[in-house]
Amino acid sequence: LFPVREHGDGVRAPRITAWRAGSGVAATLRDPALFGAVAQAATEAGATGIGGIGFEISDAEARLEEARADAVRHAMARAEAMAEAAGLRLGAVLEIVDGGGLSPQPRFAARAEAAMMSDAMPVAPGRQELEARVSLRAELCG
């Protein structure tokens, strides 16, 4: 419920004159190209507003775990290459820190070219990125 207010005129204070009822529905679409058709169907069924459109990766945690594992492998390979360049070898790993203190977070970046995804309602395509960073500390052996 939302109050409908009559604004005051300096003599009379603002007051509630009525109440407006509203309801909402949340939908998850796996194919953004369907958004236009769904929005059009909702409007034809009586919807008077659409809001809160958001994009997210449905299996973000699994993909982040994979990215973290890749980041560790990459850090190990770089550390081994640097140790070899210094005439040393990599010893025991002493510490691995996820993100150097920062946790990976999804970001949404809209593309510059806004392509039409449906004749009913355009939605600009975009992409999401998940990023994992690790810091690795290891012994160097001579």
C-alpha positions in Angstrom: 0.0 0.0 0.0 1.2 3.5 -0.8 -0.4 6.7 0.6 -1.8 9.3 -1.8 -1.2 12.7 -0.3 -2.8 16.0 -0.7 -0.1 18.7 -0.4 -0.6 21.4 2.1 -1.3 25.0 1.0 0.5 26.8 3.9 -2.7 26.9 6.0 -3.6 23.2 6.0 -1.1 20.5 6.6 -0.5 17.7 4.0 -2.8 14.8 4.5 -3.4 11.3 3.2 -6.5 11.3 1.0 -6.4 7.7 -0.3 -4.3 4.6 -0.5 -3.0 3.0 -3.7 -2.4 -0.7 -3.8 0.2 -2.4 -5.9 1.8 -5.7 -6.3 4.8 -7.1 -8.1 6.2 -10.2 -9.7 9.8 -11.2 -10.1 10.9 -13.3 -13.0 14.2 -14.9 -13.9 15.0 -15.2 -17.6 17.9 -17.3 -18.7 17.8 -15.8 -22.2 17.8 -12.0 -22.3 16.4 -12.1 -25.8 13.1 -13.1 -24.3 12.8 -9.9 -22.2 10.9 -7.9 -24.8 8.3 -10.6 -25.3 7.9 -11.1 -21.5 7.6 -7.3 -20.9 5.0 -6.9 -23.7 3.0 -9.8 -22.3 3.1 -8.3 -18.8 2.0 -4.9 -20.1 -0.9 -6.5 -22.1 -1.9 -8.4 -18.9 -2.2 -5.1 -17.1 1.3 -4.3 -15.7 1.8 -0.5 -15.4 5.5 -0.5 -14.7 8.7 -2.5 -15.1 11.7 -1.9 -12.9 14.7 -3.5 -11.2 16.1 -5.1 -14.2 19.4 -6.8 -13.2 21.9 -9.2 -14.7 23.8 -11.8 -12.7 25.7 -15.0 -13.3 23.6 -17.9 -12.1 26.6 -20.1 -11.1 28.9 -17.4 -10.0 30.4 -19.2 -6.9 31.4 -22.3 -9.0 33.0 -20.0 -11.6 34.8 -18.0 -8.9 36.2 -21.3 -7.4 37.5 -22.2 -10.9 38.9 -18.8 -11.4 40.7 -19.0 -8.0 42.2 -22.3 -8.9 43.4 -20.9 -12.2 44.8 -17.9 -10.3 46.8 -20.1 -7.9 48.2 -22.2 -10.8 49.2 -19.0 -12.6 50.8 -17.6 -9.5 52.8 -20.8 -9.0 54.0 -20.8 -12.6 55.1 -17.1 -12.3 56.9 -17.8 -9.0 58.7 -20.8 -10.5 59.7 -18.8 -13.6 61.0 -15.9 -11.4 62.9 -18.3 -9.1 64.5 -20.0 -12.1 65.5 -16.7 -13.7 67.3 -15.9 -10.4 69.1 -19.2 -10.4 67.0 -20.6 -7.6 64.2 -23.0 -7.2 60.8 -22.6 -5.6 60.5 -24.3 -2.2 57.5 -24.8 0.0 54.5 -22.5 -0.4 54.2 -20.5 2.9 51.0 -18.5 2.2 48.3 -18.1 -0.4 46.0 -15.1 0.1 42.7 -14.7 -1.8 42.7 -11.4 -3.6 45.4 -9.9 -1.5 42.6 -9.0 0.9 40.0 -8.2 -1.7 37.2 -10.7 -2.5 36.3 -11.1 -6.1 33.0 -9.5 -7.1 30.9 -9.6 -10.2 30.8 -6.4 -12.3 28.4 -5.5 -15.0 29.8 -3.6 -18.0 27.3 -2.5 -20.7 28.5 -2.6 -24.3 28.7 0.6 -26.3 26.7 -0.8 -29.1 23.1 -1.2 -28.0 21.7 -4.0 -30.2 18.0 -4.7 -30.3 17.2 -8.0 -28.6 13.5 -7.9 -29.4 11.1 -5.8 -31.5 8.9 -5.5 -28.4 11.4 -3.8 -26.2 15.1 -3.2 -26.6 17.7 -4.3 -24.0 21.3 -3.4 -24.5 23.4 -6.6 -24.3 26.2 -6.6 -21.7 28.6 -8.9 -20.0 29.6 -9.8 -16.5 33.1 -10.5 -15.3 34.2 -12.5 -12.4 37.8 -11.9 -11.3 39.9 -13.8 -8.8 43.3 -12.7 -7.6 45.7 -14.4 -5.3 49.0 -13.5 -3.7 51.5 -16.3 -3.1 54.5 -16.4 -0.8 57.0 -19.3 -1.0 60.5 -20.2 0.0 63.3 -19.8 -2.4 66.0 -22.5 -2.4 69.5 -22.3 -3.7 
